[in-house]
Amino acid sequence: MVAISEQTYKNATAVTRRDNPFRFDPLFAALSKAAAITVLVLLAGIMSSMVYGGWDAFAKFGTGFFTGTQWDTMNDNYGGLPAIVGTLSTALIAMIIGVPLSIGTAIYLTQLAPGWFKGPVGTAVELLAAVPSIIYGMWGLFVFVPLFAAYFQVPVSQVVEGMPILGTILYARSPSGLGILSAGVILAFMIVPFIASLTRDMLDQIPTVLRESAYGIGCTTWEVVRHVLLPQAGVSIIGAIMLGLGRALGETMAVTFVIGNANRLSASIMDPGSTIASRIASEFNEALGMQMNALIALGCILFFVTFVVLVIARILVSRVKQY
């Protein structure tokens, strides 16, 4: 046995008495409980205020507020369907473009990129996450939109004009560059840094022995990624994707710059439209009376959509954990 000096024993006893954790357990438990209750109270307060503020619009228009397409400020006749559809459409386009790009970037940085190239690309991805949304909006309006109109909308519209399905979805009646697709592309650029950074961190945390074992039995890089890395990081990747989807649904300024802010439903994703966030940002400063109630009601709908996305994410995560 190793002998313990008397001074060492006294020092250990003094530290144990001075830092006795049981003395702070009740205070720690009370502070933790207070923090949890504060979050619940804050959430309940936000929900209650949104429902209360938009109740007049819900009471007056009923289900017509969800299915109506008019937004007439002169006659106080409001329908939120164009903004709701625009919100879901832009978010869907952003996910279709952004998720494969994000996961591909993360896989390249962790598995394929040479050492000298990982640093600059990783830093660039992190810097993109720090760019303010209004900068994305200004870049989109002054740089992306003109190029998008000249080199994509016009040629594509000429090709698909008259086609049964593509002619409806991709034909631009006024190829100005503004529209649902433009907003979706800008949102995709905005969510890529978040999803890519989180996915890269999760892939880096997977034990190296799993990858080395897979390579040792003759697996290719694709097989290692497909059967080892992605299943191991599946839950975290779903969480990262849902974080990106939450930003895409609620993004305001960048979308307001490039979507066109037109209150109409169109089968073409090339045409201008609006989202819930862009409509609120465009009209909230001057809204009064029923218009204000309608805008708050739109915010309540956006809150509900975000809640549904969270529920779906929970379900997906639980299923991934089971497998």
C-alpha positions as CSV (number, residue, x, y, z in Angstrom):
1,M,0.0,0.0,0.0
2,V,1.1,3.5,-0.7
3,A,1.6,5.6,2.4
4,I,-0.3,8.9,2.6
5,S,1.5,11.7,4.4
6,E,-0.3,13.5,7.2
7,Q,-0.2,16.8,5.3
8,T,-1.7,15.2,2.2
9,Y,-4.5,13.7,4.3
10,K,-5.3,17.1,6.0
11,N,-5.3,18.9,2.6
12,A,-7.7,16.3,1.1
13,T,-10.0,16.5,4.2
14,A,-10.0,20.3,4.0
15,V,-10.9,20.3,0.3
16,T,-13.7,17.7,0.9
17,R,-15.2,19.7,3.7
18,R,-14.9,23.0,1.8
19,D,-16.3,21.7,-1.5
20,N,-18.9,19.3,-0.1
21,P,-21.3,19.0,-3.1
22,F,-24.3,18.0,-0.9
23,R,-24.3,21.5,0.6
24,F,-25.2,23.0,-2.8
25,D,-27.5,20.3,-4.1
26,P,-30.7,22.0,-3.0
27,L,-29.7,25.3,-4.5
28,F,-28.5,23.7,-7.7
29,A,-31.8,21.8,-8.0
30,A,-33.9,24.9,-7.4
31,L,-32.0,26.9,-10.0
32,S,-32.3,24.1,-12.6
33,K,-36.0,23.8,-11.9
34,A,-36.4,27.6,-12.2
35,A,-34.6,27.6,-15.5
36,A,-36.8,24.9,-16.9
37,I,-40.0,26.6,-15.7
38,T,-38.8,29.9,-17.2
39,V,-38.5,28.3,-20.6
40,L,-42.0,26.8,-20.3
41,V,-43.5,30.1,-19.1
42,L,-41.8,32.0,-21.9
43,L,-43.1,29.5,-24.5
44,A,-46.6,29.7,-23.1
45,G,-46.4,33.5,-23.1
46,I,-45.4,33.6,-26.7
47,M,-48.1,31.2,-27.8
48,S,-50.8,33.0,-25.8
49,S,-49.8,36.4,-27.1
50,M,-49.8,35.2,-30.7
51,V,-53.2,33.5,-30.4
52,Y,-54.7,36.5,-28.6
53,G,-53.3,39.0,-31.1
54,G,-54.6,37.0,-34.1
55,W,-57.8,35.9,-32.6
56,D,-59.9,38.6,-34.2
57,A,-58.7,37.5,-37.7
58,F,-59.3,33.9,-36.9
59,A,-62.8,34.7,-35.6
60,K,-63.8,36.9,-38.5
61,F,-62.4,34.8,-41.4
62,G,-62.5,31.3,-39.9
63,T,-61.0,28.7,-42.2
64,G,-61.2,31.2,-45.0
65,F,-58.0,32.8,-43.5
66,F,-56.2,29.5,-44.2
67,T,-57.7,29.0,-47.7
68,G,-58.3,32.6,-48.9
69,T,-56.0,34.1,-51.5
70,Q,-57.0,37.8,-51.2
71,W,-55.0,40.3,-49.1
72,D,-57.1,43.5,-49.5
73,T,-56.0,46.1,-47.0
74,M,-58.6,48.6,-48.3
75,N,-61.6,46.3,-47.5
76,D,-60.0,44.4,-44.6
77,N,-60.3,41.0,-46.4
78,Y,-57.3,38.8,-45.6
79,G,-56.4,35.3,-46.7
80,G,-53.0,33.7,-45.8
81,L,-52.8,30.8,-48.3
82,P,-50.3,32.5,-50.7
83,A,-47.9,33.3,-47.8
84,I,-48.3,29.8,-46.3
85,V,-47.7,28.1,-49.6
86,G,-44.7,30.4,-50.3
87,T,-43.2,29.6,-46.9
88,L,-43.4,25.8,-47.4
89,S,-42.3,26.0,-51.1
90,T,-39.2,28.1,-50.4
91,A,-38.2,25.9,-47.4
92,L,-38.7,22.7,-49.5
93,I,-36.6,24.1,-52.3
94,A,-33.9,25.1,-49.8
95,M,-33.8,21.6,-48.3
96,I,-33.7,19.9,-51.7
97,I,-30.7,21.9,-52.7
98,G,-29.0,22.5,-49.3
99,V,-29.1,19.1,-47.6
100,P,-27.2,17.1,-50.2
101,L,-24.7,20.0,-50.6
102,S,-24.2,20.2,-46.8
103,I,-23.8,16.5,-46.2
104,G,-21.5,16.2,-49.3
105,T,-19.3,19.0,-48.0
106,A,-19.1,17.4,-44.5
107,I,-18.2,14.0,-45.9
108,Y,-15.5,15.5,-48.2
109,L,-14.0,17.5,-45.3
110,T,-13.8,14.5,-43.0
111,Q,-13.0,11.7,-45.4
112,L,-11.6,12.9,-48.7
113,A,-10.1,16.3,-48.5
114,P,-6.2,16.6,-48.1
115,G,-4.9,18.1,-44.9
116,W,-3.9,21.4,-46.5
117,F,-7.4,21.9,-47.9
118,K,-9.5,21.1,-44.9
119,G,-8.6,24.2,-43.0
120,P,-9.5,26.8,-45.6
121,V,-12.7,25.1,-46.6
122,G,-13.8,24.5,-43.0
123,T,-13.1,28.1,-42.1
124,A,-15.0,29.3,-45.1
125,V,-18.0,27.2,-44.1
126,E,-17.9,28.7,-40.6
127,L,-17.6,32.2,-41.9
128,L,-20.7,31.7,-44.1
129,A,-22.7,30.9,-41.0
130,A,-21.7,34.2,-39.5
131,V,-22.8,36.3,-42.5
132,P,-25.9,38.4,-41.5
133,S,-29.1,37.5,-43.4
134,I,-29.5,41.0,-44.8
135,I,-26.1,40.6,-46.6
136,Y,-27.4,37.5,-48.2
137,G,-30.5,39.4,-49.2
138,M,-28.5,42.3,-50.7
139,W,-26.1,39.9,-52.5
140,G,-29.1,38.0,-53.8
141,L,-30.9,41.1,-55.1
142,F,-28.0,42.9,-56.7
143,V,-25.8,40.0,-57.9
144,F,-27.7,36.7,-57.9
145,V,-31.1,37.8,-59.2
146,P,-29.8,39.5,-62.5
147,L,-27.6,36.5,-63.3
148,F,-30.4,34.1,-62.4
149,A,-32.8,35.9,-64.7
150,A,-30.4,36.2,-67.7
151,Y,-28.7,32.8,-67.5
152,F,-31.4,30.5,-66.0
153,Q,-35.0,31.9,-66.1
154,V,-34.9,33.1,-69.7
155,P,-33.2,30.0,-71.3
156,V,-35.3,27.6,-69.2
157,S,-38.5,29.4,-70.0
158,Q,-37.8,29.2,-73.7
159,V,-37.1,25.5,-73.5
160,V,-40.1,24.4,-71.3
161,E,-42.7,26.7,-72.8
162,G,-45.7,24.6,-73.9
163,M,-44.6,21.4,-72.1
164,P,-47.4,19.8,-70.0
165,I,-45.7,19.7,-66.5
166,L,-42.4,21.4,-66.7
167,G,-43.9,24.3,-68.7
168,T,-46.2,25.0,-65.8
169,I,-43.6,24.7,-63.0
170,L,-40.6,26.3,-64.6
171,Y,-42.0,28.9,-67.0
172,A,-41.4,32.5,-66.0
173,R,-44.1,34.9,-67.3
174,S,-41.9,37.9,-66.3
175,P,-38.3,36.7,-66.0
176,S,-37.0,39.4,-63.6
177,G,-35.1,36.9,-61.4
178,L,-37.4,37.5,-58.4
179,G,-39.5,34.5,-57.3
180,I,-40.0,31.5,-55.2
181,L,-37.1,29.6,-56.7
182,S,-34.7,32.5,-56.2
183,A,-35.7,32.7,-52.5
184,G,-35.3,28.9,-52.1
185,V,-31.8,29.1,-53.6
186,I,-30.7,31.9,-51.3
187,L,-32.1,30.0,-48.3
188,A,-30.2,26.9,-49.4
189,F,-26.9,29.0,-49.3
190,M,-27.9,30.2,-45.9
191,I,-28.6,26.8,-44.3
192,V,-25.6,25.0,-45.8
193,P,-23.1,26.3,-43.2
194,F,-25.2,25.2,-40.3
195,I,-25.9,21.7,-41.5
196,A,-22.4,21.2,-42.9
197,S,-20.7,22.3,-39.7
198,L,-22.8,20.2,-37.4
199,T,-22.6,17.2,-39.7
200,R,-18.8,17.5,-39.9
201,D,-18.5,17.7,-36.2
202,M,-20.6,14.6,-35.7
203,L,-18.6,12.6,-38.3
204,D,-15.3,13.7,-36.7
205,Q,-16.6,12.3,-33.3
206,I,-17.1,8.8,-34.7
207,P,-14.4,6.5,-33.3
208,T,-11.6,6.0,-35.8
209,V,-11.6,2.3,-35.1
210,L,-14.9,1.9,-36.8
211,R,-13.6,3.4,-40.0
212,E,-10.3,1.5,-39.9
213,S,-12.2,-1.8,-39.3
214,A,-14.4,-1.2,-42.3
215,Y,-11.4,-0.4,-44.5
216,G,-9.6,-3.4,-43.1
217,I,-12.3,-5.8,-44.4
218,G,-12.1,-4.3,-47.9
219,C,-14.8,-1.6,-47.8
220,T,-14.6,1.2,-50.2
221,T,-15.0,4.9,-49.1
222,W,-18.6,4.9,-50.3
223,E,-19.4,1.8,-48.3
224,V,-17.7,3.2,-45.2
225,V,-19.7,6.4,-45.5
226,R,-23.0,4.6,-46.4
227,H,-22.9,1.8,-43.9
228,V,-20.7,3.1,-41.0
229,L,-20.6,6.9,-40.8
230,L,-24.1,7.9,-41.7
231,P,-25.8,5.3,-39.5
232,Q,-23.6,6.3,-36.6
233,A,-24.3,10.0,-37.0
234,G,-27.9,9.6,-38.2
235,V,-29.6,11.2,-35.2
236,S,-27.3,14.2,-35.2
237,I,-27.6,14.7,-38.9
238,I,-31.4,14.7,-38.6
239,G,-31.1,17.3,-35.8
240,A,-28.8,19.4,-38.0
241,I,-31.3,19.2,-41.0
242,M,-34.2,20.2,-38.7
243,L,-32.1,23.2,-37.5
244,G,-31.6,24.3,-41.1
245,L,-35.3,23.8,-41.9
246,G,-36.2,26.0,-38.9
247,R,-34.0,28.8,-40.2
248,A,-35.4,28.3,-43.7
249,L,-39.0,28.6,-42.5
250,G,-38.4,31.7,-40.4
251,E,-35.9,33.6,-42.5
252,T,-37.1,37.1,-43.2
253,M,-34.9,39.8,-44.7
254,A,-33.0,37.7,-47.3
255,V,-36.3,36.3,-48.5
256,T,-38.0,39.7,-48.6
257,F,-35.3,41.0,-50.9
258,V,-35.6,38.3,-53.6
259,I,-39.0,36.7,-53.5
260,G,-40.9,39.6,-55.1
261,N,-43.5,40.0,-52.3
262,A,-46.5,39.3,-54.6
263,N,-49.6,38.1,-52.9
264,R,-50.6,35.5,-55.5
265,L,-50.6,31.7,-56.0
266,S,-48.8,30.4,-59.0
267,A,-48.0,26.9,-60.2
268,S,-44.6,28.2,-61.4
269,I,-41.8,28.5,-58.9
270,M,-40.3,31.1,-61.2
271,D,-43.0,33.6,-60.4
272,P,-42.8,36.1,-57.5
273,G,-44.6,35.2,-54.3
274,S,-44.4,35.8,-50.6
275,T,-43.8,34.0,-47.3
276,I,-45.3,34.5,-43.9
277,A,-42.1,36.2,-42.6
278,S,-41.6,38.4,-45.7
279,R,-45.3,39.6,-45.5
280,I,-45.0,40.4,-41.9
281,A,-41.7,42.3,-42.4
282,S,-43.2,44.3,-45.4
283,E,-46.4,45.4,-43.7
284,F,-46.0,45.3,-39.9
285,N,-44.7,48.8,-39.6
286,E,-47.8,50.3,-41.1
287,A,-50.4,47.8,-40.1
288,L,-53.4,48.8,-38.0
289,G,-56.6,47.2,-36.8
290,M,-57.6,44.0,-38.6
291,Q,-54.4,44.1,-40.8
292,M,-52.4,43.9,-37.6
293,N,-54.5,41.0,-36.4
294,A,-54.1,39.2,-39.7
295,L,-50.3,39.6,-39.6
296,I,-50.2,38.3,-36.0
297,A,-52.4,35.4,-37.1
298,L,-49.9,34.6,-39.9
299,G,-47.2,34.6,-37.2
300,C,-49.2,32.2,-35.2
301,I,-49.5,29.9,-38.2
302,L,-45.7,30.0,-38.6
303,F,-45.3,29.1,-35.0
304,F,-47.6,26.1,-35.4
305,V,-45.7,25.0,-38.6
306,T,-42.4,25.2,-36.7
307,F,-44.0,23.1,-33.9
308,V,-45.1,20.5,-36.3
309,V,-41.6,20.3,-37.8
310,L,-40.2,19.8,-34.3
311,V,-42.7,16.9,-33.7
312,I,-41.7,15.3,-37.0
313,A,-38.0,15.6,-36.1
314,R,-38.7,13.9,-32.7
315,I,-40.4,11.1,-34.5
316,L,-37.6,10.6,-37.0
317,V,-35.0,10.7,-34.3
318,S,-36.8,8.1,-32.2
319,R,-37.1,5.8,-35.2
320,V,-33.4,6.2,-36.1
321,K,-32.5,5.3,-32.5
322,Q,-34.6,2.2,-32.7
323,Y,-32.6,0.9,-35.7
